[in-house]
Amino acid sequence: MSATSTLAMTHLVPLAKDLDENKVTPGVLGFIVFAVIGAAVWLLMKSMNKHMKRVNFEEAPEEPGKAAAAASTEGAKGEERTA
């Protein structure tokens, strides 16, 4: 330990002994902060559920001609990259 940390500890230890552990509470401000965080999480979850209901997970069937054309263009791009 350095000299400054030792000096700080010698000044803080008596202050810590003066506090009554039974009287230290988060108080009203702690409750308000916790309640605001809880409300924000609830609103975010509600919004996420609304957005997830709009998502369509089923793929639309492709036309056979478009699927073959897409496969041939992907193959050509792959050949250009390896060359």
ZAVO-272483 format. One record per residue: z, y, x of N, C-alpha, C, O, CB in turn; residue in one letter. Coordinates in steps of 0.1 Angstrom, whole numbers, padded with zeros to 4 digits, always signed. Each point is the difference from the previous one (the first is absolute). Glycine has a CB too. Layout:
residues N
ZYXZYXZYXZYXZYXa
...
end
This chain:
residues 83
+0000-0012+0008+0000+0012-0008+0000+0012+0009+0006+0001+0011+0006-0013-0030m
-0019+0022+0014+0000+0013+0007+0012+0008-0003+0008-0003-0009-0033+0003+0009s
+0027+0011+0007+0012+0008-0001+0000+0007-0014+0010+0002-0006-0009+0001+0031a
-0013+0001-0029-0001+0007-0013+0003-0009-0012+0007+0004-0010-0024+0011+0020t
+0013-0028-0009+0002-0009-0011+0015-0003-0001+0006-0002-0010-0029-0007+0012s
+0029+0007+0010+0015-0002+0000+0008+0011-0005+0009-0002-0008-0013-0012+0028t
+0000+0026-0017+0006+0012-0005-0001+0001-0015+0009+0004-0007-0013+0008+0029l
-0008-0015-0027-0002+0001-0014+0008-0011-0008+0006+0003-0010-0029+0005+0014a
+0024-0019+0002+0008-0011-0006+0015+0004-0001+0007-0003-0010-0023-0014+0018m
+0021+0023+0003+0014+0004+0000+0003+0011-0011+0011+0001-0005-0010-0007+0029t
-0011+0014-0027+0002+0010-0010-0002-0005-0014+0007+0005-0010-0014+0012+0026h
-0001-0027-0018-0003-0005-0013+0010-0011-0005+0002-0001-0012-0026+0006+0016l
+0030-0012+0005+0009-0011-0004+0012+0006-0008+0003-0006-0010-0010-0007+0030v
+0014+0024-0016+0011+0005-0008-0005+0005-0014+0007-0001-0010+0004+0008+0031p
-0023-0002-0022-0005+0005-0013-0002-0012-0009+0002+0001-0012-0014+0018+0023l
+0007-0030-0006-0002-0012-0008+0013-0006-0005+0000-0005-0011-0021+0000+0024a
+0032+0007-0006+0013-0006-0004+0006+0009-0011+0007-0005-0008-0004-0004+0031k
-0007+0022-0024+0005+0009-0010-0006-0003-0014+0007+0003-0010-0003+0014+0028d
-0016-0023-0018-0006-0003-0013+0007-0011-0007+0003-0010+0006-0025+0019+0002l
+0025-0008-0021+0005-0010-0008-0011-0008-0005-0008+0005-0008+0028+0008+0002d
-0022-0026+0009-0011-0008-0004+0000-0003-0015-0011-0002-0005+0012-0009+0028e
+0010+0013-0030+0000-0002-0014-0006+0012-0008-0004-0001-0011+0024-0014+0014n
-0020+0026+0004-0005+0013-0007-0014+0003+0003-0006+0009-0006+0029-0001+0007k
-0029-0015+0009-0014+0003+0004-0009-0007-0010-0001-0012-0001+0007+0015+0025v
-0014+0005-0032-0009-0005-0010-0014+0007+0001+0000+0011+0006+0019-0017-0021t
-0030+0001+0010-0012+0006+0001-0001+0013-0009-0007+0009+0003-0003-0031+0002p
+0018+0022-0015+0001+0012-0009-0012+0001-0009-0008-0009-0002+0021+0020+0020g
-0013+0001-0025-0010+0002-0010-0014+0001+0006-0010-0005-0005+0027+0017-0008v
-0018-0005+0025-0013+0001+0007-0006-0013+0003-0012-0002-0002+0020+0024+0011l
+0000-0032-0004-0005-0013+0003-0005-0007-0013-0010-0007+0001+0026+0006+0018g
-0009+0003-0030-0004-0006-0012-0014+0006-0005-0008-0007-0005+0032+0002-0001f
-0025+0018+0007-0012+0007-0004-0012-0005+0008-0011-0003-0005+0024+0023-0002i
-0011-0021+0020-0011-0004+0009-0004-0015-0003-0012-0003-0001+0020+0019+0019v
+0002-0024-0020-0003-0014-0004-0007-0001-0013-0009-0008-0002+0029+0001+0015f
-0016+0015-0023-0006-0001-0013-0015+0005+0000-0008-0005-0006+0031+0009-0004a
-0025+0007+0018-0014+0005+0002-0009-0010+0006-0011-0002-0004+0020+0025+0006v
-0004-0030+0009-0008-0011+0006-0002-0011-0009-0012-0005-0001+0022+0011+0023i
+0000-0010-0030-0002-0011-0010-0011+0004-0011-0008-0008-0003+0032+0001+0007g
-0023+0020-0008-0010+0004-0010-0014+0001+0006-0010-0004-0007+0028+0017-0005a
-0019-0009+0024-0013+0001+0006-0006-0014+0002-0012-0002-0002+0019+0022+0014a
+0001-0030-0008-0005-0014+0001-0004-0005-0013-0010-0007-0001+0025+0003+0020v
-0007+0007-0030-0004-0005-0013-0013+0006-0005-0009-0007-0005+0033+0005+0000w
-0026+0015+0008-0013+0006-0005-0012-0005+0009-0010-0002-0006+0023+0023-0001l
-0011-0024+0019-0010-0005+0009-0004-0014-0005-0012-0004-0001+0020+0017+0020l
+0002-0021-0023-0003-0014-0004-0007+0001-0014-0009-0008-0002+0029-0001+0014m
-0016+0018-0020-0007+0001-0013-0015+0004+0002-0008-0005-0007+0030+0012-0004k
-0024+0003+0020-0014+0004+0003-0008-0011+0006-0012-0002-0004+0021+0025+0007s
-0003-0031+0006-0007-0011+0006-0004-0010-0010-0011-0005+0000+0024+0009+0021m
-0004-0007-0030-0003-0010-0011-0012+0005-0009-0008-0008-0003+0032+0000+0004n
-0024+0021-0004-0011+0005-0008-0013-0001+0008-0010-0003-0007+0026+0019-0004k
-0016-0013+0023-0012-0001+0008-0005-0014+0002-0012-0003+0000+0019+0024+0012h
+0003-0030-0010-0004-0015+0002-0006-0006-0013-0008-0009+0001+0026+0007+0016m
-0014+0007-0029-0006-0005-0012-0014+0004-0001-0008-0007-0007+0030+0008-0004k
-0026+0010+0017-0014+0005-0001-0009-0008+0010-0013+0000-0002+0021+0022-0005r
-0003-0029+0016-0008-0007+0010-0006-0012-0006+0006-0008-0007+0008+0016+0025v
-0027-0010-0016-0008-0012-0005-0001-0009+0011-0008+0003+0010-0004+0010-0028n
+0018-0025+0018+0000-0009+0011-0012-0010-0001-0003-0007+0010+0027+0009-0009f
-0031-0002-0012-0011-0009-0002-0013+0006+0007-0003+0012-0003+0013-0022-0018e
-0017+0002+0029-0012+0005+0005-0011-0001-0010-0001-0010-0007+0008+0003+0030e
-0016+0017-0023-0011+0000-0009-0011-0010+0006-0002+0000+0012+0007+0024-0020a
-0011-0032-0001-0010-0010+0006-0012+0008+0005-0005+0010-0007+0013-0028-0009p
-0013+0014+0027-0012+0007+0006-0013-0007-0004+0000-0012-0004+0014+0019+0023e
-0024+0001-0019-0013-0006-0004-0005-0008+0012+0003+0004+0012-0009+0015-0028e
-0001-0030+0014-0004-0009+0011-0009+0008+0010+0001-0003+0012+0001-0017-0027p
-0010+0028+0011-0009+0008+0009+0007+0009+0010-0003+0001+0011-0015-0003-0028g
+0028+0009+0011+0008+0009+0008+0009-0007+0010+0002+0005+0011-0002+0011-0030k
+0005-0028+0016+0008-0008+0009-0008-0004+0012+0005+0000+0011+0010-0007-0031a
-0027+0002+0017-0008-0005+0011-0004+0012+0009+0000-0002+0013-0009-0017-0027a
+0005+0030+0009-0004+0012+0008+0012+0005+0008-0002+0004+0012-0015+0002-0030a
+0029-0006+0012+0012+0004+0008+0003-0009+0011+0004+0004+0011+0005+0006-0032a
-0011-0023+0019+0003-0010+0011-0010+0002+0011+0003-0001+0012+0006-0015-0029a
-0022+0018+0014-0010+0002+0010+0002+0013+0008-0002+0000+0012-0014-0013-0026s
+0020+0023+0008+0003+0013+0007+0012-0001+0009+0001+0005+0011-0011+0008-0029t
+0020-0021+0014+0012-0002+0008-0003-0009+0012+0005+0003+0011+0009-0001-0031e
-0023-0011+0018-0004-0009+0011-0008+0008+0011+0002-0002+0012-0003-0018-0028g
-0008+0029+0011-0007+0008+0009+0009+0010+0008-0003+0002+0012-0017-0004-0027a
+0030+0007+0009+0009+0009+0007+0008-0007+0010+0002+0005+0011+0000+0009-0031k
+0001-0027+0017+0008-0008+0010-0009-0003+0012+0006-0001+0011+0008-0009-0030g
-0027+0008+0017-0008-0003+0011-0002+0012+0009-0001-0002+0012-0011-0015-0026e
+0011+0029+0008-0001+0012+0008+0012+0002+0009-0001+0005+0011-0014+0005-0029e
+0027-0013+0013+0012+0003+0007+0001-0010+0012+0005+0004+0011+0006+0004-0032r
-0015-0020+0019+0002-0010+0011-0011+0002+0011+0002-0004+0011+0009-0012-0027t
-0022+0022+0013-0011+0001+0009+0002+0010+0011-0008+0003+0008-0007-0010-0026a
end
